Amino acid sequence: MSLDNRQIPGGPMSGVVAKAVEYMVDAGQRSVLLLDILRQRGDQYREHVAQTAPHVLSYAAELILDGRKLEHPVNYALVRIIPPEGVEIDLERRPFVVVDPRAGHGPGIGGFKADSEIGVAMRAGHPCYFIGFLPEPMPGQTIERIARAEAIFIEKVIERHPEADGKPCVIGNCQAGWAIMILASLRPELFGPVIVAGAPLAYWAGVHGKYPMRYSGGLLGGSWLTALSSDLGAGKFDGAWLVQNFENQNPSNTLWTKQYNVYSKVDTEADRYLEFERWWGGHVNLNAEEIQFIVDELFIGNNLAAGRVTMSDGTAVDLRNIRSPIVVFCSKGDNITPPQQALNWILDLYADVDEIRAHGQTIVYTVHETVGHLGIFVSGGVAKKEHAEFSSNIDLIDVLPPGLYEATFEARGADTLNDELAVGQWVMRCEARTLDDIRAMGGNSPEDERRFETAKRVSEMNLAAYRKYLQPWVKSMVTPQMAEMMRNWHPLRLQYEAFSSENPWMKMVENAADKARDARKPATKDNPFLTFQEQISKQIVGSLDQWRDLQEALSEAMFLAIYGSPALQAAVGVDPQAIPSQRREMDPRHRERLQARVAELSSKTGSGGLREAGVRALVYVGSARGMVDERSLEALRRLRRSDESGRMTLAEFKKLVREQFFMLLLNRDAALAAIPKLLPDNMDERRRAFAAIQEVLSASADISGEVARRLKQVAGLFGLDGQDNTVPFDPKARAS
């Protein structure tokens, strides 16, 4: 007889008692199964850390270069990702290089499942490479040495793909983002488009009431604790402390939700949970010099955008030297790298969009509404949308005229105009933006900037005092054996070890779990005790979130009060009335080159032929829309395939577009007036060129308004005014 039909004295209570018994059986089984999943997690952790080169890549890989064998060895390596069966790679397409973040956890997150940065890039036909690292740094390894090694890796990728239609697209996640930005500024000739995902570049930026992690350095008295931690590690910094910082940002998830989600869905969530924990628990170490550079120069010093980071040879890192398009992917739901920290470096470097153009830079950003920090590079949904679109449309990004753009995504459907020109489930367009669009997201006031400058100087003073008075004593006391013992006893490592099979009590759990699986009886979904369980869980989450919010509010209030004190500011040399600014004047050498380039382009305005005239006219008319759509680029690509005068390489086409864009920017009237001189006398050739312009323009939207007016003006310049030049756009006509 089933529980539901069992007769229990009390009449109406019999159903409640039956549901209670059903729930108790289910809850008991789930508890045992959860403990067994934690046991599997512990065993997985022990197996993972025992490997020489632990990673979570789900793809086979071929070692290309081992950084440990370089002249200046580092614990990094370059591998080629071997495409899985059924994935076709086009060796003429630019390669993608994914650089993993070294922020305390192990490598591989850029390709730990099919729907990942590596996965979507390969499905778009690109050869893929991965730059990862080993758990232990090499002696003497520094951030600069790693950058030099990564330059060697990228040179090797370029050497392996001489027929590629562009330099490699390099993706830097989180901490790897600022690292590749530094390298791209030092070696701009190596890079195609640079994609930085969830990467902090403006470390002080944020808004009041959110993102309290930026206050941590000041509240801890600066980076002397970083030095102390490295000294206690015998010259190595335990990356588990960095992971602990991430965990502390969301205590409800760390202490409850992550485990409760497995407990409540124990029959389906084990694999996903273990997959993520395999990466999240693979803690790695950094040399003391590496972490001190990161904290002093970046997180507390905020020196990157200000140009105050220098290499050993005296070369200053200037992000304005980057010549490749920069794609910034961030999210409002990211409390580790909020949009302000991902984007406000642009405000630090440039006064307006014209200054961005003067440096020949193309910056594209996109802001997700909700995804969290890790979701930016581990979410399957994000990979299938944003990362897939970036991979499929990297050529569009590469040929954009210099300026500032926002990438937007529109769902592709039956009513999408010329939807066969779009790749994937979304239509990507890049819309022109100004610096005011970034300012509208919020940022620091001058008072906030003075507070962070004060915290920086206090940090420098405390670090100097620690190094003089305490560091010699600490170093003399700590042995390598003591350092290793302290790493092993870190709370994050202990939680894995305690539940592994090394714990003799967990053998009983394993046996009990086997029996629970055999006798598994989940409670029905309408069980009222399950509803009560969910309510209790929500209350726990709510309480922990309230505690976090109070803690963050207190942290912010303390930071603002302490470092906003005029007395403290004056004591450390910060003028309480000054208006701090990171912006620097244009380098005189760049100004000279710019003036020479302006003179060169001005002299070439009347040079060229039909190709130059057509691109100039297309840029002029298309700029009226203030955006570029992937369908227009695909239409243009199909026209290039059918061009009987010889195909241009992508690099040649990019150069042509930029030159014509700047000619229009410098003197629009003169550039337009010169078009008739560039055209051939043959009217049929003119007509075909004009029809091509129409095709590209009509691929993404109807021609109307200012676009129609400019197109009519171009028709006059082509000598076609007064004629019916309307050509119905057939996207399949040029596909062959």
N, C-alpha and C positions, 0 to 999 in steps of 0.2 A: 504494500500500500504506500502511495506517495505521501510526502509530508503535507501537501496541500489538501489531501483527502482524509488525513488522520484526524480522528475525533478526540478533541481535548476538552475536558470540562471547562466551562466558561462560555460556551456558545460563540458569540462574535469574536472573542479573543483568539479562537483557534487559528484563524488565518494569520493574525499578527505573530503568534508564536511560531507558526510554520515559516513565515518570512524571516523571523529572527534567527531560527535554526539554520535556514538556508544561507543567510548572510554570514553567520558565524563560521559555517563550513567553508564558504567561499573566501572569507577574510583570512582564515587560518591557512588555507592553501596558498593564497596570494602572498602571505607573509613569508612562508617557507620558500616559495619560488623567488621572491625578491632577494632573500638572503643568498640563495644559490646563484642568482645573477650577479650579486656583489662578489661572490666567491669566484665566478668566472672572470669578472672584471679584474680581481686581484691576480689571478693566474695569468691572464692576458697581459697585465702590467709587467709582471716578473719576466715573462717570455719576451716581451717587447724590449725592455731595458737591457736584456742580456744580449741582444743582437749588436753586431759591430756597427751596422748602419741602419738603425730603426727608422721606418717611415710608414706612412699610411697611404701611399699611392696605390690606386687600384689598377694601375697599368704596368705592363712589363716595360723595363727601361734598360737602355744600353749606356754604360759609362763611357763618356767622351773625354773628360778631363778630370783628374783628381787634384784638387787644390793643395793637398798635402805634399805633392811632388813638385810644386812650383819653386822658383828661386826664393820667394818669400812665402813660405807655406801658410795655408789657412785650412780650416776644417770644412771647407765648401767643396762641392763637386758639381759638374755639369753632366746631365744625362739626357739622352734622346728618348722621347716617349715612343714606344713601339705601338703603332695603331692596332686596335683590336680588329678581329675579322669583320669584314663588311664595311669598314671605314676606308674610303679612298682619299689619298693625299695627293695634292697637286704640287709638285716640286717647283713650279714656277710661281706659286703664291708665296708671299712673305712668311717667314717662320715666326712663330710666337714663342717667347721665352717667359716662363712664369717663375718669379723669384719669391720664395716663401719667407714669411716673417720669422725672425728669430727673437721672439718675445717671451721666452721661457718654456714654450712647448715645442714638440718635435716638428719635423718637416712633412710635407705631403698634402697639406689641406687644399691646395689649388687643384688637386686631381684625385681626391679620395673617393670619388664616385663618378658614374657616367655623366650626370648632370652637374658638371663642374667647369671651371675656367678652361682646363685642358680639354675636357670632353667636348665642349661646344666649339672650341677652336678647331679641333680635328674634324668634327662633323662639317665645319665650313671649308674643309680642304686644306688647312694650314699645317705644315710640319710643326711639331711642338717639342720644345726643350724645357727642362726643369733645372733650376739651380736650388739645391738643398744643402743641408749641413749635417755634420755629425754631432753627437752629444757633447764632446769635449773639445774646447778650443786648442789650437796649437800654441806652443810657447811664443810669447812676443806678438801674438796676433792682435791687430788693432782694427778699428773701423776703416781707416785709410787703406790698410793692407787688403782688407776684404774688397773694398771698392776697386783696387787695382786688379785683383784676381777676377772679379766679375767682368772687368773690361776685357781681360784675356779670354774669358768664356764667350763673350758676345762676339769678339773678333773671330773665334773659332766657328761660331754659328754662321757668320757672314761668309767665311771661307768655304764652308760646306754647301752653301747655296748661291753659287755665282749667277745662276739664271733667275733668281727670285726677282719679282717685280717691285721690290722695295726692301729697305733695311728692316731688321726684326722689330716686331711690336713687342715691347717689354712690359709685363704686368708686375707691379709691386704691391703686395698686400700688406696692410697695416705698417709695421716697422720697416718692411722692405720698400715701402713707398718712398719714404724720405731718402733711403739709401740709394735707390736708382735715380732719384731727382738730383742728388749730389753728383753721382757719376755722369748723368746726362749733361750736367752743367760743365763738367770737366772734360768730357769726351763726347761732344754733341754729334760728331760725325758717325758714331757707331749706331745711332738710334733711329728707328722709325717711330711711330706713335708710342707714347708712354702712357700707360693706364695705371693710375694710383687709386687703390680701393681701400677705403677706411683708413687713410694714411694721414697722420697729424703733420702739419707743416707750419701752422701758426699756433704755437703751443699755449699762449696766454689767452687766446680768444674764447669767447663764450658769452652767455647772457646770465643775468642774475636769476637765481632760483633754479638753475639747471647745471648739469655737468660739473659737479664739485671736484672731480679728480684733478682739475687744474690747480686747486688750492693745496693739494697734498704736500708739494715740496715746501711751501712756505710754512705750513702748520707743523711740519717735522723739523723745522729749523734748517732746511736746505739739504745739500747732498752729502753732508758728513756721515749720515747714516748709511748711504750707499758705500762710501769708503770703508766704514766699519764692517759692513756685511761682507765686503770683498776680503778684508783682512781676516775676518773670522773664518772665511773659506780658503785661507792660505793662498790668496791671490786669484781666487775664482769667485764669481758671483753666482749664487744658486738661482736659476731661472724659475724655480718654484715660487719664489717671492713675487715675481711679476705676475704669475698666474693667480696667486693669492690676491693681488690687487684687483684683478678682473673679478674674481669671485666676490670680493667685498662690495663691489658696486651694486650687486643685486642679491642681498641676503635671502630674500624669499625664494629665489630660484636655487641658490646654493644650498640652503639649509632644508628646503622643503620640496618645492615644485619639481625639481629634476628627479628626485627619488619617488615622489608621490605619483608622478606621471607613469613611471614604470610599474609601481605597485597597483595602480588603478587599471592599467592595461597590460598586465603581466603576460598575457597570452600572445601579444602582438608586438610589444615594444622592446623586447630584449635585444634583438639584432641591431636596431637603430641606436639604442643606448650604448651598447658595447662598441659599435663602430666609432661613435664620437669619443667615448672615453679612452679608446686606444690612442687617439691623437692628443686629447686634452691632458692625459696623464703622462705623456712622454717628455718629462721635464729635462731641459738641457742647461748647460753652464755657459757663462761668458767670462772672459778674462776681465780682471779689474779695470784695465785701461779702456776696454770697450764700453762697459756700463757707465764708467765715470764720464766718458765723452758724451754718451747719450743723455745722461741726466744734466750735466753741467752745460753743455753746448746747446742742447735742444730743449728739454722739458722745463728746466728752470731758467736757462740763459736765453732761450728764444732767439738764438743767434743766426739761424739758418736764413730766414727771409731778409734779415738785416745785413747779410753779407759779411758777418763777423767770424764765420767758420773758415779756417785756413788749413791747408795741407802742410806737410812737413817741409816742402820746398818753398813755402810762402805764398802759394797760389790761393787766392780767395775764392770761395764757392759763391758764385753769382747765378742764381736761378734764371736770370734774364739771358744767360748765354745759351739756354736750351733752344734748339732750332726745330725740334720735332713737335708735332701737336701733343698737347698734354690733356689727357682725359681724367677728370676727377670724379670719382663715384663716392657719394656719401649719403647719409641718411639722418632724418630727424629723430629716428628711434635709436640712434647710436649714442650712448652716454659715455663712450670711451673716446671716440673721435667725432664730435658733433660737426655739423656743417660749417660752423664758424672756424674751427680748427683746420678743417680740410680746405677752406676757400679763402680765408682772410689774408693769406700770404699775398694774394693778388692785390689787395688794397694796400699792403705794405710796400709793394714794388712799383705800382703804377698809379699815376694820377688820373688817367682816363683810358678809354679804349684806344684812342689814337696813339698813346704811348706804348700800349701792347703791340699795335701794328708797327710802330717805329722800330721795335726790337724783332719784328718778323715772327712773332709768336702767335700760335693758334691755341686757345684754351677752350675746352669743352667740358662742361660739368653737368651732372645730373644728380638730383636729390630725391632719394626714396622717402616715402612718407612715414613708414613704420618699422622697417626691418632693423634689427639690432646689429651690434658691431660684428659678431661672428657670422650673422646671416648674410652680410655683404659678400663674403666669399665662401660660405658653406651651404647656403640655401639653394635647394634645387630649383625653386621658383625664380629666384634672382638669376641663377645661371641660365635658365631657359629663356629669360626675358632680356635683362640688361646685358649680361655678358655675351649671350648669343648674338644680340644685335650689334654689339661692339665688334665681335669677331667677324660677322658677315659684312659689316659696313666699314671696316677699317680703312678701305681705300677712300671712301667718302670723307672720312675724318682727315685723312692725309692730304687731300687736295683742297680742303676748305681754305679760303683766303684768310690771312691773319685777322685776329679779332677775338672776341669773347662770345661764346655760344652756350646755350643750354640744350642738351639732348632730351627730347621728349618722345614718348612712345604711344602710338595709337593702335588699338586692337584692329587687326586685319579681318575684314569680313566680306560678305558678298556685295555689300554696297560700297566697298573701298574702290576708289577710282584707279583703274589699271593695276589691280591687285596682283596680277601675274608678274609685275616688276618688283614686288617686294619679296624678301626672303624671310621665311619663318612666320610666326603668328602675329608679329607686330610690324608696324611701319615706323621707322625711325626718321626723325627730322632734327636738324640743328638750327635753332632759332637764335638770331642775334640778340645779345644782351648788353647792358652797360654795367658799370661798377655800382650804380645805384641799386641794381637788382640784388647784388651781394650784400650791400649795406642794409637793405631792407630785412635781411635775415637776423640782424642784431649784431652787437659786438660791444667792445669795451669803450667806456668813456675815458677821457684824459685822466680822471681820478683813478680809474682802474689800472691804467697803464703805469701810473706812478706807484701804485701798490705793488704790482708785479716787479717793477724795477727795484723797489725797495727789498722785496723778498729775495731777488737775485743777489743783491749786494750783501744781505745778511748771510745768505748761503755761502758766498765766497769767504766771508770773514770766519764763519763757523768751520768751514772746511780747512782753512789755513790754520786755525787754532787746533783742530783735531790732528792735523798732520804734524804739527810742531810738538804738541804735548802728549798725545795719547797713542798715535799710530806706532811709534817705535816700540812702545811697551806691548801693545796688542800683538804686533808681528812677532815679537820675541817669545810670546807665550803660546802661540797657536802652532801646532804641528800638522802635517798633512793628514795624519791619522785622526786627530781631533776634528779637523775640517770635514773629513769624510763621514765621521760619526754624526756630526751635526746635520749634514745633508740628509743622511739616512733617517734621522729622527724628525725631519720636517713634517708638520701635521698633514700636508697634502700627500706625502708619500706613505705615511703611516696608515691613512685610511684605505689605501690599496693593500698594503701588506697585512693589515689586521684581518681582512676578510678573505685572504688567499688560502689556498689549501695547506700552506705552511702552518696555519693555525689548526691544531688537532681537533678543535671543536667543529670546524667546518666540514669535516668528514661526515659527521652526523647530519649536518645540513644537506649535504649532497645526497645521502641515502633517503632522507625524509622528502627531499624534492622529487626524487624518482618516484616515490610512492604517491606524492601529491599529483604528479602529472598523470599517473595511471588512473587515479580516482577523481580526477578534476571534475568539479561540478560548479561552474560559474553561476552566480545569482542572476535571476532574470532582471531585465532592464527596468521593470516596473517595481522592483523591490524598494520599499520606502527607506530602508536602512542605507541603501546606496545613495539615495538622495540626501539623507542626513550626513553621510560621509562626505559628499561633495560640499555641503554647506559648511561643515567643520573645516575642510581644506581651504575654502575661500576665506573663512575667518582668520585662519592661521596666516595665509598669504597677506590678507589685509593688515593684520597686526604687524607683520614683519615689514611690510611696505611703509606703514606709518612710522615705525621705528627708524627705517632708512631715511624717510623724508625729514624727520626731526633731527637726525644726526647730520644730514646734509645741510639743513638750514642753520644748525649750530656752527658747523664747520665754516660755512660762508660768512656768517656774522662775525666769527672770531677772526677770520682772515681779513675781512674788510676793516674791522676795528683796529687790529694790531698794526697792519701795514698801511692803513690810512692815517695813522698818527703823524701829524706834521713834525712832532719832536723826533720820532724815529727816522722819518724820511730825511730830516736835516742832519741827523747824527751820522747817517751812512752816505751823505753827499748827494741826496736827491732833492732838487729844488721843489718845495711844496707848491709853487706857483707855475712850474714849467708845464708845457704841453708836449709830452714825449711824442716822437715820430720815428718810425723805422725807415721811412722813405729816403732813398738816396738819389743823388743827381745822376744823370746819365754819364757813363764813363766817357771821358774825352776821346778816347780811341774809338769807341763805338760811334760817337757823334761824327768824327771825321769820316769813318767808313760809311755812315748813313748819308752824309752830305755828298760823298762821292757817288754813292748808289743813286741818289736822287738825280744828280747831274747826268749819270749814265742813262737812267730810264727816260728822263726828259728828252735826251738826244735821240732815243730810239722810238719815240712816239710815232714817227712817220715811217718806221721801218717794218718790214714783214710782208705778208701776203694774205691770202684768203683765210688761212688757218688763224692767224693773229686777229684779223678783223672779226671772224666769227666768234672767237672766244671773248674778245673785248665786248662785242655786242651782247653776247649771252650773259656775261657778268653784269653789264650795265642794266639790262632788263630784269634779270633775276634778282638783283640786289633790292629791287623795289618791294619784294616780298619779305625781306628780312629773315629768310630761312632757306635752308637747302634740304631737300627730301631725298631719301634713298632711291625713290623711283626715278627721279631725274638723273641720278648718277648711272643707274642701270640703263636708262634710255641712251645716255651719252656713251656708255660702254659698248652698247650694241651698234651705235653709229661708228665708233672707232673700229670695230671688227670689220665693218663693211667699207672702211675708208680705203679707196684704191690708191691714194697717194702715199701709202706707207704708214704703218701703225707707229704711234709714239709710245715710248715706254711710260710707265706711270710717273717716273721721276721727271721725264721731259715734259709731260703734260702738267704736272704740279708746278714746275718752273714757269711754264707758259701762262697758267692761270694766275699765278702770283704777280708776274710781270704786268699782265694786262690790268689786274686789279689795282696795282699801285699806280699805274699810269692814269687810270680813272680817278684815283684818290688825289693824286698830285695836281692834275689839271683836267677836270672832266670835259670841259668845252673843247680844249685842244685835242684830247684823245678821241672824242667823237668826231670832230671835224676832220681828223686824219683818216677815218675809216674808208671813205670813198677812194682815197689814194692807194689803199692796200688791196682793193678788189680787182679781179681780172676784168677785162673788157667783155668777156663772154657772159651774156645775160643768163644762159642756162646754168652756168656754174654758180652765179650769184643766187639764182632762184633756189637751187638745191641747198646751198648753204643756209639761206633764210628758212627754208622748210625744215632743215635740221634743227635750227634754233627753236622753231615753233614746236617741234616734236619733244624736245627736252623740256620746254616750259610747260607744255600741256600734260606731261606725264604725271605730275603730282597735283595739279589744280587747274581749274578753268582760267583762261586768260581774260582778265577783266580789270577795270579800274586803272590804277597807275601802271600796272604791268602792260595792259593793252595800249595805253598812251605811249609808253616807251617803245613798245614793239612797233607801233605805227611810225614812230620817229626813226627807228632803225630801218624800217622798210624804205623810208625816204632816202636814208644814207646809202642803201643798197640800190637805189634807183628803181625801186619797185612800188613806189607810192602810186595810188590810183588803180592798182591792179588787185585782182582777187588772189591773195596769197594764202588763203586758208587751206591748210592741209590736215585732213582728219588723221589723228594719231592712231597708228596700228602698232602696238608694241611687238607683235610677232613678225612684222614685215622685215625688220632688220636682224632678226634673231639668228638667221642662218650664217 
